[in-house]
Amino acid sequence: MSDHTVQKHTAPREWLAGTLFLLPAIVLFTIFVVYPIVYNFQASTLDWDGVNPGRFVGLGNYTRLFQDPIFLTTLKNSGWWILLTIIPQALIGFFLAMLLNEKLRGRAIYRAIFFIPAVLSPVVVGIVWQRIFDPFNGVVAKLGRATGLDFLVHGYLADPKSAIFAAIVVNVWMWTGFSMLFYLAGLQLIDSSVLAAAKIDGAGTWRTIRSIIWPLLRQTHLSLLLLGIIGSLKTFELVYVLTEGGPNHATEMLPTYTFKQAFQLQSVGYASTISVVLLLIAVISSLSMVRAFGSGFLTGDEK
Amino acid sequence: MIAAFKQANPDAKIDATIFNYPEYLVDLQTRAASNTMPDIVGLQPGALTQQYRANLMPLQDCAEKTWGADWQKKFYPIGIEQARMGNPAGDENFYTLPLLVQTVNLWANTKIFDEKHAQIPQTWDQLKATVNQLNGGEYAPFMLPAKDSWLRNVVFLQIANNVEPGLVYKAEDGSDSWTNPKLVEAFDYWGKLFTEGIAQKGAIGLDAYPTGANQFEAGNAAMIPLGAWWIQQSDPTKTGLPPLSEGMSGYQPFLFPTIPGGAAQPQLVGGIDVSLGIAKNTKNPDLACKVLTDWIAGAGAQKLINTFNDLPAVTGLNPEKFTSDRQKQIWTTLTSDWMPQVKYSRYLKTPQMDTALGDALSGIATGELTPQAAAAKVQAEQQKVNG
């Protein structure tokens, strides 16, 4: 038998074997990802309470959505959330990672302490921080009254102008440890000979961080950026417990508004519309990032 | 409750699942969509019951079979009225029957009041004076957990019914308007809770559960708006009760103070806490009927009421054991004096109006809306809902 014949016979067999190995993942992906997306899109074309037969409204829900001031507020809040969450988390996480990458006594304990908030239940975090921020009886207010720092006595969660930013502060507190962990992992991957060479060449700490370490952590930055965008768009429990989207929708996010429409206002069709838009935003963000920066940060390749 | 039923019916098998409320709504919708409704389901009156009406069987035959032709007289009037809230015109079926009912009212921390020689306020001016008198302590004179929409709404409904009894419901059905000056006045008095320093600082950021309730139970507030269900804090089946909650020693319920120029007496607002329904496609309708009626007025109900969870939907059902005279006095006030007289619903008929009202009250609380603007917004939504 010739090589060509052998290749001809093994190629379909390899294809079949490959397909069979992929099949479980494809089936699960279809059932748990593709089907809900299609279902959501179908539901978004209905005026439907989720239980009784719905009424087809075509793109009517979408027209209504883009004129809905609360939806526009959720977009604005998502924008703030992404901007004011990702950057501080990255900077503080990087700073902590740099510190805790050094041979410090008890650094494992410090790493654990900074990471603990990321593994706490968002419900617990929300309840505790609500009490911390309570201007009547909370820790922050009591500190303010004791020290004369009046700005600490303000009801940040009760003020529509500041509530979203107070919620963002809590979110940064909660997830900075996660960024720290990513940067720690990234720092381990930097070749120590590069850092040694920089030292020999006379580069100071700040120059080394700026010109060598920070650029070499490119994939970590991009991973955190993508995860941060998706995580921000998905934020639900923390906001729901902290403020329930209030006061007066000032902290409403896409998922909290979706929940209210679906389960409190019995408007599953409209809620599905919000979900579809949320999905589109997430997909467009991800694809834009891949287009701008290449897919290397996802696959681990150089580009 | 299951054990109590099974004692008399040993062949019965009952599986019960308890959820927290948001997860419950998700589960219920999923079950309805997948045609896997449980035999017996707990629902709130109005919109939630109506949403599942097509999945529920009418219960009046079950009720009549168990309790006789005049079975409706067993229940507090507001419970019967609310059980059919939202039924389409001409549909007189009971798709759910009330399990527990409640008033919405205020509670006073009597230890603080005694220490300060203060009187529980009966009028708005007395409320203001009492708050002034109690100011300056480590506790809030009037703790208003206004983050929760449901709580904002029940406080407003108490105010509105004290301003002009029943007017809110006329605005709801379209025979009057939310912009009626009396309702605008009610919105104004709601706003005064914040602008006149009655409610504590940051009230709109505080939730009723767990934070507000914990604070009140810990003695950090002299007054709080909640409802009859607060008596459950003295549940004798629990151990390690805070001192104030032991036998209700530190609490006294009272009605929202009267408003100047309004009704001479405070009005009673309340309704169903939770109802039970039976799935239309249950494979065990007779057993489901037996369980449902037992849990409402039988041995199972007695077990529930013994925990003081809330007030029974049926009259004459009392806990088998009281842990103090105070607890018994409060129970009697709630079940014999107040509940039979509750005329005004603590619910609006649709979730859209509940949300619109809650948003309007939040807007007033934060200063973003005037009472007039708030009333106009609510009226606009009411017109949409009424078509």
Interface residues (C-beta under 8 A of the other chain):
Chain A: D49 G50 V51 N52 I127 Q130 R131 F133 D134 P135 F136 N137 A141 V153 G155 Y156 L157 A158 D159 P160 A163 T243 E244 G246 P247 N248 H249 A250 F259 K260 A262 F263 Q264 L265 Q266 V268
Chain B: P22 L25 V26 Q29 A32 A33 A47 Q51 Y52 A54 N55 A140 M143 K147 D148 S149 Q200 K201 G202 A203 I204 G205 L206 D207 P210 T211 Q215 N220 P351 Q352 T355 D359 S362 G363 A365 T366 E368
